[in-house]
Amino acid sequence: MGTKRHAKKRYRQSLKRRERNRAVRSTTRTAIKRAVVAAEAGAKEEASDAYRRAQRAIDVAARKGVLHKRAAARKKSRLARRVNKAAASE
């Protein structure tokens, strides 16, 4: 950490942002995991509901700058493929 006043302030700001970003990232990962687990378990209704929630969480993360917009699109696409594949296999 720097000794200048502005460096100390930037450090404090970075810590706050880090905590905020960690919370958003954690929420997103949990939502994605729930959708994947539901899809693999074979619960169509639950999987589609979990997918919608995960999609929203990914969009929020992208909007807040935690995820890049292309990374968000890629995650949503891969998740959709996984959920659809699980639904089709039944």
N, C-alpha and C positions, 0 to 999 in steps of 0.2 A: 504494500500500500504506500502511496506517495505521502509526502509531508505537506504539500500545498493544500490550501483550503478546497480548491475545486477538485483536486484528486481525491480527497477524502469524501467529498459529496458524491462524486461519480461512483466510488466504491460502495457507499451506502445505497445508492440507487440500483447498482448492479445486484446487490444482495436481495433487495425487494423484488426486482424483476425476476431473479432466479427462482425465488419462492413461488411467485405467481405462475411462472412458466412451468415449474415442476408440478403444481397442482393441476393445471390444464392438461399437461402431458399424461399424468397419472390417470385422470378421469377418462381421457381418450383411450388409453391402453386398456383400461378395465372394460370399457364399453365394447371395444373390439374383441377382447377375450370372451366376453359373455356371448357375443354373436357367434363366434367360432365354436364355442363349447355347445351352444344350443343347436347349431347346424350339424355338428358331428354326432350329437345325441339323437338327432332325427326328429326333433320337435319342430315341425314346419311353422306353426303359428308363433311359437316362442322365438324361433330363429328370425322370422321376418320382423317381428317387433323389436328384437334386439338389434337387428341390422339397421332399422330406421334410427334407433337411438345412437348407434355407433356412427352412422353417417352424419347425424347432427353434431356429435361431439367432434368429429374430424373437421367439419365445416367451421365450427367455433374456433378450433385450434388454428386453422389456416387464417381465419379472419383476425385473430389476435397476434399472428406472426410467429406462433410457436412451430407451426409446420409451413413449409413452402407450399404454394398452391398446387404445384405439379405433384409434389409428394402426397398431398392430400387426395388428389384425383387418383393417383396410383393406388393408394391404400383403399379407397372406396371401391375402385374397380376390382381389385383382388378379393376384397371381402365379398362383393356381390357375386363374383364367380364361385367363391367357396359356398356361399349360402344357396345359390341356385343349383349347384352341383349336388349338394346334399338333399335338396328338395326333389330333384329329378330322380335321384337314385331310389327313392321310396316308391 
